[in-house]
């Protein structure tokens, strides 16, 4: 039996102490994902909840240890527990925070519930988690531990800082917030690599401790903040120059007492070496805020691809999909599929697949209703949606993924080989007539049916609108002419510094008609190819800056009034 599926006791439940890693959700282990899928309650600080909640089942209760009430939901049948919670990170004495956190975890586990207590990094390196485990053991609450990637190891890996070389030097780990004088003396006397967990405001003081303990002031040092996330930033200096480096870079003190950082000190690496090994911060779109103006369902795969290039996608629905005003036409067409009225059905979008599938489910039908009917699909995502439905398309355009591309491959009607001459075409209410006219010209009868309506979505929040118009986004991806029109209509025109990327010539023409300068165009009408084209643009832009000796910046970081040059 898997440890993450151990039976919970009727009274005590079960607690999984889970390491959420240093920040990148992709660093969660398979065991962690399994535990999250089985959890009834998640207990964590806010930033950790953001990492793990995507893998939790729908309806899970979320408890933030920085608050005293659950977020978004309560325990089924029990109401909201009245708990006094102290955030352990803000308590130096230790004992009060330990008691309150342990109380929260054990209260959550009552009634046989499965609790995941998620902590940043690895539970074995979290002093409060260790105390909570002891409290569970004393109370007879069964628990397990799922290790995670420790920040002291994961962050240097993302910063391109190897902790060991071929000579296999010692590696020492120090938490500057609790280190004793004896600890500083020991690491200062060593010539190995030192990984220091500290805060941004205390880096210079930690460097001074190491110099006072015997390390040379010219010893190389790297400091990384927000490691493994797209907010990551790394500074390279020496123990003696880090304070000046921060001053020149205008790294100001934090109002909250200092954000956590990982500093790596050692003789066996240099800044030039880090430039070669910094794979994460050198991603083509690292840190770019990219606006994705599509429906939420359609933006998922595009956002995932953008994240793989280091970008931070911001999804803004510009189109809302609604059922047709009069559903009778759609109902007759779906019944016609079952009774053998059609030879072909052609899907031109994921939304068309979704509309037909929903109507099938309404009537208790499944993919078997397509038996004997030829199926056509425009676009990779549409074909994938059909396969997920259990239907393999018979025809996908071999060239351009568009209505015109589909017509190029569509066979003319032949009364000898085609017993039925009719095509079912479920589409949006605003679809063009290109496909209908082309099929009629090929000899087919077409039932052009409104399967769904596309309407303009509500305006995004004011903060988003201001970022769009004020140059707060680095790029915006337009996947259709309607996304251009609707975004400008509900939020205003993107700022001149924002890189404009379009999925094809028609979309680019619409963007230009709205006064936008198109910088990037996909080589073929695919959202994934569009993301790839933007990544290529970012890579060329980065290479150009490095070649000219300029700092690598994002488009939104350009000087006010700077004009954007087109990159080919």
Buried (B, 14 or more C-beta within 10 A) or exposed (E): EEEBEBEBBEEBBBBBBBBBBBBBBEBBBEBBBBBBBBBBBBBBBEEBBEBBBEBBEEEBBBBBBBBBEBEEEEBEEEEEBEBEBBBBEEBEEEEEBBBBBBBBBBBBBBBBBBBBBBBBBBBBBBEBBBBBBEBBEEEEBBBBBBBBBBBBBBBBBBBBBBBBEEEEBEBBBBBBBEBEEEBBBBBBEBBBBBBBBBBBBBBBEBBBBBBEBEBEEEBBBBBBBBBBBBEBBBBBBBBBBBBEBBEEEEBEEEEEEBEBBBBBBBBBBEBEBBEEBBEBBBBBBBBBBBBBBBBBEBBBBBBEBBBEBBBBBBBBBBBBBEBBEEBEBBBEBBEBBBEEBBBBBBBBBBBBBBBBBEBBEEEEBEBEBBEEBBBBBBBBBBBBBBBEBEBEBEBBBEEBBBBBBBBEEBEEBEEEEBEBBBBBBBBBEEBEEEBBEBBBEEEBEBBBBBBBBBEBBEBBEEEBBEBBBBBBBBBBBBBBBBBBBBBBEBBBBBBBBBBBBBBBEBBBBBBBEBEBEBBBBBEBBBBBBBBBBBBBBBBEBBEEEEEEEEEBBBBBEBEEEEEBEEEE
